[in-house]
Amino acid sequence: MELLTLQEAADRVNLSQKVLREAMHVTDPRLPKLKYFSTPSGRAIRIDTKDLAAWVEAMKQ
């Protein structure tokens, strides 16, 4: 498992942090939700590269 910070994930898929944050909290059941991990304090977000790749593929469809 390779965890990325929000900025690293955004850079990897060439999107803004805002887009990824919205994807993490999507409520529309037709849209894929981006899975993420949060530190115990809730201040730092980490995204697994496999989850990021799966989300990108789901968005293409």
C-alpha positions in Angstrom: 0.0 0.0 0.0 1.4 3.3 -1.1 -0.2 6.3 0.6 -0.2 9.8 -0.9 -0.9 13.1 0.6 -3.8 15.0 -0.9 -1.4 17.3 -2.8 0.6 14.3 -4.1 -2.6 12.6 -5.2 -3.9 15.7 -6.9 -0.5 16.1 -8.7 -0.5 12.5 -9.8 -3.9 12.7 -11.6 -3.5 16.4 -12.6 -6.5 17.6 -10.7 -7.0 20.2 -7.9 -7.2 19.3 -4.3 -10.7 20.7 -4.3 -11.9 18.1 -6.9 -10.5 15.3 -4.8 -12.0 16.6 -1.6 -15.4 16.8 -3.3 -14.9 13.2 -4.6 -14.2 12.0 -1.0 -17.5 13.4 0.2 -19.8 12.8 -2.8 -23.4 12.1 -2.0 -24.8 11.3 -5.5 -25.0 7.5 -5.7 -24.3 7.7 -9.5 -20.8 9.1 -8.9 -17.9 7.0 -7.5 -16.6 8.0 -4.0 -12.9 8.4 -3.5 -11.7 6.3 -0.5 -9.3 7.9 1.9 -7.6 7.5 5.3 -7.5 10.2 7.9 -5.0 10.5 10.8 -6.5 10.1 14.3 -6.5 13.9 14.7 -8.4 14.2 11.4 -5.9 16.8 10.1 -4.0 14.8 7.5 -5.6 12.9 4.7 -3.9 10.0 2.9 -5.1 8.3 -0.3 -3.9 4.8 -1.4 -2.6 4.8 -5.0 -4.9 1.8 -5.8 -8.0 3.6 -4.6 -7.0 6.7 -6.6 -6.5 4.6 -9.8 -9.9 2.8 -9.2 -11.6 6.2 -8.8 -10.0 7.6 -12.0 -11.2 4.5 -13.9 -14.7 4.8 -12.5 -14.9 8.4 -13.5 -14.0 7.6 -17.1 -17.1 5.5 -17.4 
